Amino acid sequence: MAVKTKTGEHSARDVFLKYGIYFILLFIVIVLAVTSPSFRTVTNLTNVLLQVTTYGCLGIGMTFVILTGGIDVSVGGIMVCAGSVYVILSQAGMAEGLNIFMIFIVALIFGVVNGYAVAYIGMPPFLVTLATQCIGRGMSLVFTGGASYRDLGATFEFLGKTKLLGISIQIWVMLLLFAVGYFLLHKTVYGRKLTAVGGNLNAARVSGINDRLITCSAYIVMSLLCAVAAYLTMARLGSYYSAMGDGIEFMVIAAVVIGGTSMSGGSGTIIGTLAGTILIGIINNALNLFHVGAEWQDVAKGAIIFLAVLFDAIKNKAKTSD
C-alpha cells in the first residue's frame, strides 16, 4: 500500500511514523468521548489543558535539548529549588517582584552549569543533569526543611484564578510559549542550527556553527522554562511543596519523544511536542475518570515511557534501513 504525496510515493509505514501521534491522539479522544460522558464536557477538556501546562512548558525546552542529541533529567530539581528560593524570600518579607526574579536567576544558574558541563567540558548529559537534579532537590530541602507553603502572593493568585475568554490564563501562557518555541525552532537560523548540531555534528562544525554555544543555549532555555513551570505549578496549586516536580522529567521526555523528536537528535517539531503533551494529559485524565488506582497509574506511566522509547527506536531503525 502506498500513499501519494507531493514528493512522490511513501509507504503507509512512513506516513504512520511521521503522523502516527496525531492518528493515535484522535483515536483515543474518540474512544473516550464515546465511552465516558464526563470526558467530553468542556470543563473536563479545559482541565486537561490546565493540568498539562507544566508538561507543555518543559516540553518546549526538552525538545530543544533532545534536538542537540542531549537529555535533561534535572528539570524537576530545578523547579523545586527555584520555588523554594521564592517561598523563603517571601517569608522573609522581600518584595514579590524580586522573589519572582530570583526564580529565574536560580534556574539560569542551573542551566549554565548544565550547558557548560555538557557543551564545553564534554561530560555526559544524563549524568550531569542527574547530579544537578539531586543538588536542586537537596537545596530545596535545605532552604525549606521539607515544609509546604500557602498564600504565595497576589501575583500567584492572579495567575491561578484569572480567566481570559473563559480559559485559564495559564493555558494562554502555555500556548504563547508554544508559539514562540515554534517560531524559534522552525522559522529562525537558531532553530536550524539546533537541528544541525543534533543531526550531523561534524557537518555543523564544517559549516561554521558554534556547536558548543548552541548546545549550551539549549540547556539554558530548558532551565528558564523550568522557572516558568515552577511559577505556573505553584499558581495552579496555590502552594509550594517539597515534592513538586518529582519524576516529571520522564513524562516530559516521553511526551517529546512520542511527539516525534528523535532521542538521537536532529529531528523533531514543536507541534509534535504539543500533541505528545496533550496525549499524556488525556491518558492521565482517562486513568482518573475510570478510577484507576495510583499503583496502576504508575504502571501505565512506565508503559508510556517504554512505548515512547520503542517508537523512537522503530523510527530510527526505519530511517537506517531506508
N, C-alpha and C positions, 0 to 999 in steps of 0.2 A: 504494500500500500504506500502511495506517495502523495504528498500534498504540494500543489503547485504554488509557487511564490514568485515574487518579482526577480529573485536571484536564481531561479531555477527550481529543481525538484529537491525536496528534502524528505527524508523518511519520517513516518509518524513518530518514531523514536526521538528524532532530533527536535521535532515540534514539542513533544511532551517534555523533554529535558529542558527546553527553553521556556515554555509557558506552563509547565505542569503545575506550578504553585497556584496559578490563577484557576485552573480547572479544579484542583483539589479544594481550594477555598470556596469556590462556587458550589461544588458538590456538597460540602459539609454544611454550608449555610442553608441549602435547600432541604437537606435531610433534617436538620434541627428545626427549621421553620415548620416542617410538616409534623414532626414528632413532638414538638414542645411549644404549645401556645405561648408560654412565658417568654420563650426566646425571641419571638418575632415582635414583641412590643417595643415601641420607640424608647421607652425608659430603659429597658434591658440593653438594647443596642448602644444607646448612649453611654451606659455604664461600662460596656465592653471597651469602648474607645477611651473612656476615662481611666480604666484600670491599666491600659497599655501605654499611657503617656510616658511613664518611666522607661518601659522597654523601648518605646519608639525613639526617645531622645538618645538613649545609649546605643541603639541600633545604628543610628546615623554615624556616630563616631567609630563603632566597631566595624562598619563597612569600610571606612577609610583605612583603618588599621589592617584588616584582613586583606584588603586590596594590595597592600605593600608586601604581603607574604608573612605578616606578623600575627600576633594574637595578644589580647589584653585581658587577663583574668583578675585585674586589680580593681575593677570598677566598683564593686560592692564596698571594698575597703575605702576607696576614695570618697564615695558617697557618705558613708557613716562618719568618717573622720572630719570631712568638711562640715557636716551637720553638727557634729559635737562642738566644733570651734564656735559655730554660731550660737548655740544654746549657752555655752559657758560665758561668752562675751555678753550675751543678752542678760544673763543672770547677774553679771557684774555691773549692769546699768549702762552699757555702751550704746551709742546711737544705732538705730536699726539699719540705717544705710551703710554704716561702717561694718556692721556684722554681716550683712549680705555680701558686701565687697570682699570680706575675708573668706567667705565660702569659696569664691573664685580664686583667690590667692593661694589658698591651701591646695585646691585641685590643680592649679597651674604648677605648683612645686612638684607634685607627684608626676604630672605629665612631662615636665622637663627631665626629671630623674629617669623615668621610664624610657623616654625618647633618646636621651643622651646615652644611656647604658646600652640600648639595643643598636642604635644607628652608629655611634662613634666608637664605642668600646667593643661592640660585637658580641655582647652577651646574649644568650638565648632568650627570646621574648617571653616564653612561657614561664621560665624560672624567675626572670626579673620581675614580672608583674605578679607572680605568685608571692614573691618576697614583699613587694610593696603593698599587696593586699593584706598580708599579715601585719605589716607595720601600721597600715591605716586602721585596721580593726583594733590593734593593740593600743594605739594612741588614743582612739576614741574612748576606750575603757579607762585609760589613764586620766583623760580630761573629765569624764562624767561619772566614773565609778560604776558604770553599767546602769545608771538611773535613766528613767524616762522623763520627758518634759512636755508640758502642755502650755497653752497660751503663749504662742511663739511670737506674736506681734500682729499689728494691723495689716501689714503687707501680706503675710501668710493667710490671714483671714479673708482678705480681699481676693487673693488668687484662688483660695479654696472654695469660696462660695459664690463668686460673681459669674454671671452667665451673659453671653452675647448671642443674640438671636436664639435664645433658648438652649444654647450649648455652652457647657463649662468653658471658661476662658483657658483652662489648662489644655483642652483639646485643640483650641485655636493656636496656642503656643506650639504644641507638637506639630501641627500641620504647617505652621510657618517655618519651623526648623527643617521639616522635610523639604519644603520648597527651596529654602536656602541651600540645603545639602544637595538637592537635585541640581541646582544651578552651578554650585561649585564643582561637582563631580562630572557633570555631563556638558557643561557649557563654558568651561574655563580651561586655560592652559594648565593650571594647577591640577585639575582633575585628570587631565590626560597624562600628566607626569606621575601622579599616584598610580594609575593603571599601568604605565610603562615600567615603573620600578618593580612592581609585583609580577608583571608579565614576562619581562626579559631584562634582568638587571644589567647584564653586560652591554646589551644594545642601548639601554637607557644611559649608561655611562659614556658610551661612544658618542651619543647624540648630544652630550654636554649637560645632561641633567645631574644636578647635585643630589644624588640618591640619599645621602646621609641627612641632608636638611629636609627633604621631602618625607623620609621615614620618621624623623624626629617630630615633624609638624603634625603627622597623623596621630601620634600619641598625645600631643598637646591638645589637639582638637577633641580627642576622646576624653581627656581629663576635664576640660572645660564643660563638656556636655554632662559629665558626672556631676558637676556642681549644679547645673540646671536640673538634672534628675533628682538630686537631693532636695533641692528647693521645692520642686513640684510634689515630691513624695510627702514631705513634711506639711505642705499646704493642703494636700488631699486628705491626709490623716489627721491634721490638726495637732500633730505631736511629733516628738523625736523619740526614737527608741534604739537601744544599742544593737539590735539585730537587723536594723534597716539595711536592705540590700543584700541580705545573706543569701548566697547562691544565685543571685540574679544574673551574674556574668554568663553562666552556662545557658540559661534560657535565651539571653540576648544573642549569644553566638549561634544557638540553634535557629533563632528567627532569621538571622542574617544569612546563614547557610541555606536554610530552606528557601529563602527568597532568591537564591541563585548566585550568591557570592561564593567564589571558589576559595577553599581554605589554602590552596597553593598560591593564591594571589593572582592579580592581573585581570580578573573578570568579576563583574558584579554591577548591580544597579540599585539606586535608591528606591525606585518604585517597587522593586522586588523585595527590598527590606521592609517597606511599609506593608506589603502583602503578607510577608512572613510574620511580622509583628501582630497584625490583626488575626492571622490564623492561630497563633499561640494564644492570644486573648480569647478567641472564640472557643478553643479547646478547653481552656481553664474555666470559662463560663459554663460550658456544657457539663463539665465534671461537677460543678456546683449545683446546676439545675437538676441533675439526675441524682444528687445527694450521694456522690461517690465519696467514700471515706478518705481521710487525709493520707493514710498509708498507701492506698491505691492511687491517689493523685500523684504521690511521689514516684510510684512505679510508672505511671503514664508519662510523667515529665522525663524520666530516664529513657523511656522508649522513644519519646520525641527527639531527644538529643541523639540517640543511636540512629534513628531513621534519617536525621539531618545529615549526619556524617556518612551514612551509607549512600544517600542520594548524591552527595558530593563526590564520593568515590566512584559511583557509577558514571557520573558525568565526565570525570577526568579520564576514566578508562575508555569511554566512548570517544573522547577527543583524541586520545593516543592511538586508538585503533584506526581512526579516520586518517 
